[in-house]
């Protein structure tokens, strides 16, 4: 159980922060950037959910899915905050079943969409535009996680990287789903303004 009764501790005043293992790292450390950007993704999804408040049909279903995703992202942040070590007891890790659930949701939403013949520009409905913003933050988190995993002695759970990759796809398909019920996707027209 997490207990937060003191919000400020002053321990970070020296420019470091603690991992879940207790190890202190500089706040610019790649691992800190990784789970910080996952947290930023979660906040962007919170803004999407505000746009979907009171929505019916697909909007309501997507909001429910996003609620599960927000919890998964906290699991993922906890996973990143405690690096895997063979000599240590296993902590909370993101699981392949969470990736599979995202894939099933993507397939279900994508089944009703028309195939694309162009790239999509962020826009359409307000919720769809916010989904695109969350998608770009998610992609940044994924890039940082992949960079972290490429470092010696910086293990990253494969399922965590896969989850972020699928999440960006989910956010894209969700934006298209919402736009298909109203405003429509905004399509890129190459060279339109030459």
Secondary structure, DSSP 8 states (H G I E B T S, - for coil): ------S--SGGGGSEEE-TTS-EEETT-HHHHHHHHHHHHHHHHHHHHHHHTT--THHHHHHHHHHHHHHHHHHHHHHHHS---TTS-------HHHHHHHHHHHHHHHTTS---SS-EES-SSHHHHHHHHHHHHHHHHHHHHHHHHTSTT----HHHHHHHHHHHHHHHHHHHHHHHTTT--EE--TTTT-
